[in-house]
Amino acid sequence: MQKTTLFQVHTERLTLIPLTPELLRLWLDDIPTLEEKLHATYRGESLSEEYLQSIVEMQLERMPYFDETQDTEYAWYTFWLILLNETHEIIGSFDIKRGIDETGRIEIGYGLAASFQHQGYMSETIQGFLKWAYLDPRLRTVMAETETGNTASQKVLKRCGFSPVSEAETLWWRYNMP
């Protein structure tokens, strides 16, 4: 099978791959075919949880039509897979929830398989994403939400330059683009 050419962001140890609608559907329904198309082994978080499945379904429904062969605009509306370069394993994902809004803001969410946590991969992912995102002049603010007890995720956001902005049932974080 011919290798799929996709837009990607590279960091020292990782490749970040924004999923086209076709690949997003494969992630949800057919991991073996996704692995074949990406020449990778999937070790990321389980999609067997209804909660994560419903988020992926919402992304598919909200994603406007883009010709991913012509531009990378679709990357602002999808999940990105995190590929470990050394082993070609997909170790997690992050998503941009609704694209860039009229104020220049996005919200991100993320997760890693448990066996890949506490190794700096998520910090590297977010820093690599922010470096790429900086190139789009529309983007002004990146928001993220964590559970108040999720100190590991909060440390990642602090390391990446985010600041806490509000706390209630969850804690909200903000990163202002330079």
C-alpha positions in Angstrom: 0.0 0.0 0.0 1.3 3.5 -0.9 2.1 5.7 2.1 -0.4 8.5 2.7 1.2 12.0 2.4 -0.1 14.2 5.2 0.7 17.6 6.7 2.7 17.0 9.9 4.5 18.9 12.6 7.9 17.5 13.8 9.6 17.9 17.1 12.8 16.3 18.4 11.1 12.9 19.4 7.6 13.2 17.9 5.5 13.7 14.8 2.2 15.4 15.2 -0.4 14.4 12.6 -3.7 16.3 12.3 -6.4 13.8 11.2 -8.3 14.4 8.0 -12.0 13.4 8.1 -11.1 10.0 6.5 -8.4 9.3 9.1 -10.6 10.5 12.0 -13.3 8.0 10.9 -10.6 5.2 10.7 -9.4 6.1 14.2 -13.0 5.7 15.4 -13.9 2.6 13.4 -10.9 0.8 12.0 -7.6 1.1 13.9 -5.8 -1.6 11.8 -6.4 0.3 8.6 -5.4 3.6 10.3 -2.1 1.9 11.4 -1.6 0.7 7.8 -2.1 4.1 6.3 0.2 5.8 8.9 2.8 3.0 9.0 2.5 3.1 12.7 1.3 1.0 15.7 -1.5 2.4 17.8 -0.7 2.5 21.5 -2.7 5.6 22.4 -5.7 6.0 24.7 -8.5 3.6 24.2 -11.4 4.7 22.1 -13.7 2.1 23.8 -14.8 4.7 26.2 -18.1 6.3 25.1 -17.0 9.7 26.3 -14.0 9.8 23.9 -16.0 8.3 21.1 -18.7 11.0 21.4 -16.0 13.7 21.3 -14.5 12.2 18.1 -18.0 12.0 16.6 -18.7 15.6 17.4 -15.4 16.6 15.7 -16.5 14.8 12.6 -19.9 16.4 12.6 -18.5 19.9 13.1 -15.6 19.7 10.7 -16.2 21.9 7.7 -15.2 20.6 4.3 -11.6 21.3 3.4 -9.5 19.9 0.6 -6.6 18.7 2.8 -4.5 18.3 -0.4 -4.8 22.1 -0.9 -4.3 23.6 2.5 -3.9 22.8 6.2 -7.0 24.6 7.5 -8.6 21.3 8.5 -5.9 21.0 11.2 -7.7 23.6 13.3 -10.8 21.4 13.6 -9.6 18.0 14.4 -7.7 15.6 16.6 -3.9 15.2 16.1 -2.2 11.9 16.8 1.2 11.9 18.6 3.6 9.6 16.9 6.8 8.5 18.7 9.5 8.8 15.9 11.9 6.1 17.3 9.3 3.3 17.4 6.5 4.5 15.1 4.0 4.1 17.9 1.0 6.4 18.2 1.1 7.2 21.9 -1.7 9.7 22.4 -3.6 12.6 20.9 -4.7 16.2 21.3 -7.6 18.1 19.7 -8.6 21.6 18.9 -12.2 21.7 19.9 -13.9 24.2 17.5 -11.3 26.0 15.3 -10.2 29.6 15.8 -13.1 31.7 17.0 -13.8 35.4 16.1 -11.6 36.5 19.0 -8.6 34.5 17.9 -9.0 31.8 20.6 -8.9 28.0 20.5 -9.4 25.4 23.2 -7.2 22.2 23.3 -7.6 18.9 25.0 -5.0 16.1 25.2 -4.2 12.6 26.5 -1.5 10.0 26.5 -1.5 6.3 27.0 -0.5 5.6 30.6 2.7 3.8 29.7 4.0 7.0 27.9 3.1 9.5 30.7 5.7 11.3 32.8 8.4 11.3 30.0 7.9 14.8 28.7 6.0 13.8 25.6 2.9 15.9 26.2 5.0 19.0 27.0 7.0 18.4 23.8 3.7 18.0 21.9 2.1 21.2 23.1 5.3 23.2 22.6 5.6 21.8 19.0 2.0 22.6 18.4 2.4 26.2 19.7 5.4 26.7 17.5 3.4 25.7 14.5 0.3 27.6 15.6 2.4 30.8 16.1 2.6 31.0 12.3 -1.1 31.7 12.0 -1.7 35.4 12.7 -5.4 34.8 13.5 -4.5 32.9 16.7 -4.2 35.0 19.9 -5.1 32.7 22.8 -5.0 29.0 23.5 -7.2 27.7 26.3 -7.1 24.4 28.2 -9.2 22.9 31.0 -8.0 20.5 33.6 -9.6 18.8 36.5 -8.6 20.5 39.8 -6.8 17.4 41.0 -5.0 16.6 37.8 -1.6 18.0 38.9 0.3 16.2 36.1 -1.7 17.9 33.4 -1.3 21.2 35.2 2.5 20.8 35.3 2.5 20.2 31.6 0.6 23.5 31.0 2.8 25.4 33.3 5.9 24.1 31.6 4.5 25.2 28.3 3.8 28.8 29.5 0.1 28.6 30.3 -1.3 30.5 33.3 -4.3 29.5 35.4 -7.2 32.0 34.8 -10.2 30.6 36.7 -11.1 27.8 39.0 -14.5 26.2 39.8 -15.3 22.6 39.2 -12.4 22.6 36.8 -9.3 24.8 36.3 -8.9 26.9 33.1 -5.6 27.8 31.6 -4.6 30.4 29.1 -1.6 30.8 26.8 -1.3 34.2 25.0 0.5 34.0 21.7 3.6 36.3 21.7 
